[in-house]
Amino acid sequence: MLIFRYSARELLRHPARSLLAVLGVAVACAMLLDMLMLGGGLNASFRSLLTSAGYELRVSPAGTLPFDTGATISDAAGVSASLEADPAIAGVAPVLGSNLLAERWASSGETSMDDGPEEEGGAVRLFVLGVDPEEQGLYRLTAGEAPAAGGAVIGLELAEEGVEIGDTLTLRAPASFADAGRRSGRYVVLGIAEFLYSAAGERTAAIPISSLAELTDQPDRASLMMVRLAAGEDPDGVADRLRAEYPGLEIASIGQLVETAARRLSYFRQLAAILGTVSLIVTTLLIGTIMAISINDRYGTIAALRAIGISRRSIVTAFLVESLLLCVAAAVIGLGLGLLVAGQLERILSDFPGLPSAIRFFVFEPDRLAWAAAGVLVAGVGAALVPAIRAMNAPIAATLHREEP
Amino acid sequence: MKVGFVRSGLRRFRVLATAVLVASAPSNVAAQEVHAGGDAPELPDTLTSCPDRLELLVERGLAEQQGIAPGAPVRVGAQPDAPGCHATVAGVFQPEADPSEIARDRRRIILHLPDLAALAGRADEVDRFSVRLADPAEAEELAGRFGSLMPGTRALRAGEVAARASTTFEVVRRFHRAIGLITITAGGVFLACIMTLKVQERRSQVAALRLVGISNRTLLSWLMLEAALVSAIGGVLGIAIGRAASGVINAYYQRVYATTLDFSIVTGETIGIGLALAIVLGLIAGGVGSVRLLQVDALEEVGR
């Protein structure tokens, strides 16, 4: 307790210096926390998003990721039936995706969509998913019912623009100006849903897959198949086996998809690693410098304390406690600051194009908070150790003689 | 979109030339397999309607990956598990360094447009046109009129296309700017701390000089000059480290992505801002510390 009080008093003797040191380390601690959140956040967020649908495997055309290109799986019904016959597979959800133009007819009378950046002659671009309403993992209904024949489910984005259950959407393939009659259709909005993989601001809707196939002239094709495994099956093992059985298809487990996504966004992990390291270096340098100068100022006091019998261990402990107090104060401020900054950085990165809006770059987890605090404390205490030990080894008599006023 | 329809539509405008650019045309072709002759696995029979003398260019990365050289026989098709057509590699091309493609592990081949349309079963279709206008000043007006005159098409000016393609980089730029602000804050506090300590180190010396009659103004100038020098030297060292780091970053990412793009550029403006920030922050921190030091009683400071 005595050591603690001595250390605290020493810090309070130089309030400006101590405050600046705390602020400097707090900013470094905030940066470290943010980088730890960024480094692991994307993977955790992707995994959480992909597993939320309840399908363990994704099947897409060979050489592509789901919806990465316009490529489709041919003989979708045959492939789906063949997969469903596999005892390891509990269900297959085929999905077809296409960008269409949409016009809205309200149940009370004809209106058009609100003007938007993609507005084209009263129509807006809409990403339409063709699904099997009984077996799908792309959306969660928030109101209404699943899309039966002639019906559609719209995303929250369209609902916010005023499209309601009971309205009619006219969907048209963008390239259908030459044969508009054949490649367009009217769909009654039956439900409103949260689309799990929609990007921010993306207008999305779902209709039965057979309707979309007809509308876009893509019979018996699927952009993606989501596969649900039987209980106890190993997703990676099943994916490896199916990949050998279906060489024309890209079959990936959620773990493999997360790895691919992490590779594509590896820049952020590398940046996090570099800036996290820099934060620790800054903490070490700052605490090291502060403590070195503070200890240099007190060589005479240290020598006097040793001369009256205070042990070296007690004095080193006092310096380490001093450093620890600085770091604890900085960590408390820094962790709070880090969480605030992470929110701001997340807002900036939420505009990242092409990523589902549910993806988070900065994911808060208690262990990351603990790691950031521990990193700062260890770096700070470690930095104080060197000048403290050096001061302990200074000769008592010579130091007292030199420091005599 | 249908080529004939759009071309007839374009003729209504004063368009000097229309170029069909659709090398990246039907995206289904992205799923094709390209195999060098001897290594090709067993594939179904070729399409009955394959174009005569089908030739293609292969992107360098794909050619190296598959061991394909000009003259090599390959088989291409719109679907990996569907019939393909025999073709000959006419050459290998190096695509222009494009930041928007950097993270996409997508290899490309180039075919003559009619050949690609036949392979993909999309006769008389393209994904986009590039239009060269007789009078570029009319671009905005024409872009607005295209959409309504040719339903289903969307006309974008080159600048708009570039802006849409660079959204990713705009977001990353804003992110970098935010990170830069945090770094500057941390650096500023660090600098302030160091300068405060540096000035405080001189307290006995400054007190003695004040007692022998050196004016506060002279001492302040001396301390400020020292602060400026320390900051400038630190700034120069920091810039040197930054330049070296920039070189390492470019070397690393150019190798990772097999591109000639520069990922990190140290410009004169960056150097100027860095140096100015270091000196200004150093002067402020040194100035505050010096003024406080000069307000202390000199006699008390020397222990009398």
Interface residues (C-beta under 8 A of the other chain):
Chain A: H14 A16 R17 L20 A21 L23 G24 V27 A28 A30 M31 P61 A62 G63 T64 D68 T69 G70 A71 T72 S74 L101 E118 E120 G121 R172 P174 A175 S176 F177 A178 A180 P247 G248 L249 R264 L265 Y267 L271 L275 S279 V282 L285 L286 T289 I290 I293 V341 Q344 L345 I348 L349 D351 F352 P353 G354 P405
Chain B: M1 K2 F5 P26 S27 N28 A30 A31 Q32 E33 P41 Q79 P80 D81 A82 A103 R104 D105 R106 E125 G147 S148 M150 P151 G152 T153 R154 T167 T168 V171 R174 F175 A178 I179 I182 T183 T185 A186 V189 F190 A192 C193 I194 T196 L197 Q200 E201 R292 G303
